[in-house]
Amino acid sequence: FTKFYYQITIDCNNGSCDITINNIQYRYEEEHEIGGSYFKAEDWITDDMAFNKNKTKLLKETGKFRRETIKRVNEIFDSAENIARSH
């Protein structure tokens, strides 16, 4: 139910590329009749927001966004690396 938006910048020079992902946003249950919710990753996936106060366990809701954001960003980087290797 969450849409994941981000800005990706790829800077290629001398046979190598640097990839940056920023401005990550979540639009949660956007189709819901009250319009859903909007969150910026910088506000939700930090250690302070995603972990319990002892920093020993991910919280249920914010931890899920942190885990899935990291997973998605890694998928993007892995995909780019696989494309680069095949060319």
N, C-alpha and C positions, 0 to 999 in steps of 0.2 A: 504493500500500500504506500510505499515511500518512493518518491522520485528523487534521483540523485543527480544533481547538477554540479558541474565543475568547469574550470577553465584549464586547458592544457596548452603548454607552450613547448615547442620543440625547436631547439637551436642546434643546427647541424653545421659543423666546421671541420675541415680536414679529415673526413672519414669517420667522425664520431658525432654523437648527438647527446645533448643534455635535455632531459624531459623534466618539466616542472608542472605540478598540478596544484592549483590554488583556487581560492574563492569557492570552496566546496559548500554546497547548500543541500538541505533536505527539505522536501515538500511532502509532508506526511498527511495522508488521507485527504488530498487536495480536492477530490471529487465529492467529499462529504458535504452535506447541505449547508453546514456552517462554515465551509471553506477550508477546513483542516488547519494544519499548523506549518510554520516555516521556521527552520533552525539553521544557523550557521555552524559549520563544523568546529570552527575556532572556539565556539562557546560550549560545545557539547562533548568533544572527544578528548579534552584535556585530562590530565591525571586527577585534578581536583573535582571534575564533574563525573568522570567515568568510574572512579574507584570509591570504595567505602572510606571512612575517615582514617582508618589505619593503613590504607593503600595496599590491602592484602587480597581484595576480591573486587572484580568488576560488578558494578551495580546492574540490575536487570535491564532497565530501559536505556540509559545512556551508555552502558557497557556494550549493549547490542549495536548501537550506532557506531561506536568506536571500532569494535571488532569487524563489522561489515565494511566500514570505510577503509580500514587497512587492507582487508581482503580485496576490495574492488581496486584500490590503487595498485596493489601488487599485481593483479590481473592485467591492468593496463600496461604496467612496466614490462611484465613478462611477454605480453603480446607484441609490444614494440621490439623487444629483444629478439623474439622469434622471427619477426619480419626482417629485421636487419640481418640476421644470420642467413636467411634464405636468399638474400640478394647479393 
